[in-house]
């Protein structure tokens, strides 16, 4: 299924998927949750520059 270009001007030609094991799925969900948390609460996650200065 081809989609029209989005805000970034990117067109997705196709999406290929691979089956995951239960452990791979658990790790992927955990990583996604951590990324969402960092995105929603940036003040709780100092940048690398702030970490190096400490």
N, C-alpha and C positions, 0 to 999 in steps of 0.2 A: 504494500500500500504506500503510495507516494503522497507526502504532505506538502503543503505550500510553505514557502520560506517564512520563518518566524522573525522575531525582532532582530535577531543576530544575523539574519540573511542566510541561515543554514537550511538546507533541504535534506531530509532524511530519506535515503533511497530504499533502505530495508533494515530490518532489525533481526539479527541472528541471536538465538538463545541457546544456552547449554543447560542441561539438567544439573541441579545442585544436590549435594547430599544434605542431610538435615544439619550437620555441623557447619557446612559452608553457608547455609541459609542463616543459621543462628549468628555466625560471625558477621555476615553482611548486614543483617538487621541491627546488630550492636554498633557496627561502624557507622551506619546511616543515622542512628539515633545520636551518636556522639557528634557527628557533623551538624545535624539539625540543632542540637543544643548549643554548639559553638556559634552558629549563625544567629540563633534567637537571643543569645545572651553573650554578646562579644565583650562586655565589661567584665565578665567572670573569667574570661580566657585571655590573659595578656599575650600580646604579640611576641614574636621571637626577639625583637629589639628590646622590649621591656624585660624579658627573661634574662638577656645577656647583661643588661645594666644592673640587675639585682645581685 
